[in-house]
Amino acid sequence: MRKYWHVINIGIQNNLTYRFNFLARAIFGLVPLVAILYVWKAIYEGNGSGSRVGTYSLPEMVSYYVLITMVDALTAVNEDDWQIAADIKDGNISQFLLKPIDYLWYRLCLFLSGRVTYVAVATIPLCLFAVYLHRYFMLPANGTAFGCFLLSTVLTALLQFFTSYAMAMLAFWVLEVSTFIFILYAFEYVASGHLFPLDILPRWLEQALYFTPFPYQLYFPVSIYMGKTSGPDLARGLLIQGAWVIAAYFLARFAWRRGIRHYSAVGG
Amino acid sequence: MKSEIRNPKPEETGHASRITHHASRYLSIYAALWKNSVAREMGFKGNFLLWIVVELLWFGLQLSFIGVLYLHTEHIGTWTKWQVVMLIGASHFIQQIFQAFFLINCTNLSELVRSGKLDFLLLLPVNTRFVVSLRQVDLGAFVNAGSAVALMAYAARQLHLAPSAGQVLGFLGLCVAGVAIHYSLMFLLASISFWTVRAQGIVWGYYNLFNIARMPDEAFRGLFKIVFTFAIPMLLVSNVPVRLLADKLASPRPILLLLGMSVVCFCVSEWGWRTSVRRYTSASS
């Protein structure tokens, strides 16, 4: 166990070297968000005061985007998949085959340290942002909702990480994985609720999305926080989310095992 | 040199011929760079096609967002659905043309500085900014620009627009100004890599700002509008050309503003580049 703490520690130190990069990313990332909020505000004003979009009032819509940004900061994989793919392509994983350290746990530790650093750096702009919008910002529906929200956020992070890990395993077979990563990311971006709340979609489309893992990669915890998912739906949703995490974990393990058989240690 | 010797009046015609000589020399260099890029892209045909798919997917995704927005409203400011579709098409067109010529080169600059490869480019007997900016051409982006044009044509039909030749030419001219703005700002940011080695993140961060260019300008107000009109003119880049094409211009002022800002941005980026190069200390051993 101790060796993994070391990995986390080193990961944090490594990431801190790029703190300016993280800060730039966090600040630039807020700009399109602000732009989207302006567009929503114009839409609400055009529709008349007190109007709703789906079940959302304007303050709820603003809260939705702020929450999405926060959960995203806590859970998004940003460079891990590229790094894993590069490790495989350049033959760097050879050393992990020889050492008593498991590559998946090793990467998970690095992912965690990356998130810790990112959150530490991004907290300042994010908090300023939340304070700026405090008139609109909602508190969680209730204590249970908040607890489940935290649990679900952790599951979201794991689901995102295992999915990206499994995806990066493609590097065993193809030279250039970035296109595949971007294709998956495009689906995640729209179907996980990044661009707009999923429940303003036509009902059938929203229902269909729930058969994919995408809503559980971002939208689900936010819907818990806002009290849109509660009671039996909440319990069932958490179970399904857990099931997706386990499925993604096994997929990642399976892909790794098949990949290793294919692996020829280029340059290692 | 030769033409000067042969020329009886070097002050007048000599100057002109030197310019054409320069231009043809740079054109032939650029042709060689194109040939290189084509050869490189054709080495990975599958990948080349996949990137086009990726871009198409993201393009469709932006459209789906607009589709969802307009499920819940009739107009944003005075912008109707098909006008916004046209705006997205124009914004994509400008972005893809920028990407075709400049984007990879801007993101590569920090790598050139970090690895010390810039040395070789500085030593070449051509303008360094020219080689650095135009070294690679992204051919797939032309295909994607084509899809943007197709979308704009479709949107124009939905709007029953029949733009005159003058409007289309004006539109293209304004697109060039938009590309110049994107390029100047991105190149300016890339020059930061002379100060901090890892500027790639900053450059990709700027890429986020492109999102603003495809949103209808009337939604914005206050400080945000001022900053993104006069400092980082994202709200002009594609809104103004589309307004020209869709008869949404009340006065020629926005056109002049866009043209003016493109000149300002280019001058600032040239100044930034020169200041930065002076700081360059080679990284190679």
Contacts between the chains, C-beta under 8 A, distances in Angstrom:
chain1	res1	chain2	res2	distance
A	18	B	198	6.0
A	18	B	201	7.2
A	20	B	196	6.2
A	20	B	198	7.8
A	21	B	198	5.5
A	21	B	201	3.7
A	21	B	202	7.2
A	22	B	201	7.8
A	24	B	201	5.7
A	24	B	202	4.9
A	24	B	205	4.8
A	25	B	201	5.7
A	25	B	204	7.7
A	25	B	205	5.4
A	27	B	205	7.6
A	28	B	202	7.9
A	28	B	205	3.3
A	28	B	206	6.6
A	28	B	208	4.7
A	28	B	209	6.8
A	29	B	205	7.4
A	29	B	208	6.1
A	31	B	208	6.2
A	31	B	209	5.9
A	31	B	211	7.8
A	31	B	212	6.8
A	32	B	208	5.4
A	32	B	209	7.4
A	32	B	211	4.0
A	32	B	212	6.5
A	34	B	224	6.4
A	35	B	211	6.4
A	35	B	212	4.8
A	35	B	215	5.6
A	35	B	219	8.0
A	35	B	220	7.4
A	35	B	224	7.7
A	36	B	215	8.0
A	38	B	215	7.7
A	38	B	219	4.8
A	38	B	220	5.1
A	38	B	221	7.2
A	38	B	224	6.6
A	39	B	69	7.2
A	39	B	76	6.2
A	39	B	215	5.7
A	39	B	216	7.5
A	39	B	219	4.6
A	41	B	219	7.3
A	42	B	76	5.1
A	42	B	77	5.9
A	42	B	216	7.9
A	42	B	218	6.9
A	42	B	219	3.9
A	43	B	69	6.6
A	43	B	72	6.7
A	43	B	73	4.6
A	43	B	76	6.0
A	46	B	73	5.8
A	46	B	74	7.4
A	46	B	75	6.1
A	46	B	76	6.8
A	46	B	77	7.5
A	47	B	72	7.6
A	47	B	73	5.8
A	53	B	72	4.5
A	53	B	73	7.9
A	54	B	72	7.3
A	175	B	44	8.0
A	175	B	47	7.9
A	176	B	44	7.0
A	176	B	47	5.0
A	176	B	50	8.0
A	179	B	47	6.5
A	179	B	50	3.9
A	179	B	51	5.8
A	179	B	53	7.4
A	179	B	54	5.4
A	180	B	50	7.8
A	182	B	54	4.6
A	182	B	57	8.0
A	182	B	58	7.8
A	183	B	50	8.0
A	183	B	53	7.1
A	183	B	54	5.8
A	183	B	57	6.2
A	186	B	54	7.2
A	186	B	57	4.6
A	186	B	58	5.6
A	186	B	61	5.7
A	189	B	61	6.6
A	190	B	61	5.1
A	190	B	64	6.3
A	190	B	65	7.4
A	195	B	61	7.6
A	195	B	65	5.1
A	195	B	68	7.9
A	196	B	65	6.6
A	196	B	68	5.4
A	196	B	69	7.6
A	200	B	68	6.6
A	200	B	71	7.4
A	200	B	72	6.5
A	201	B	68	6.5
A	202	B	71	7.6
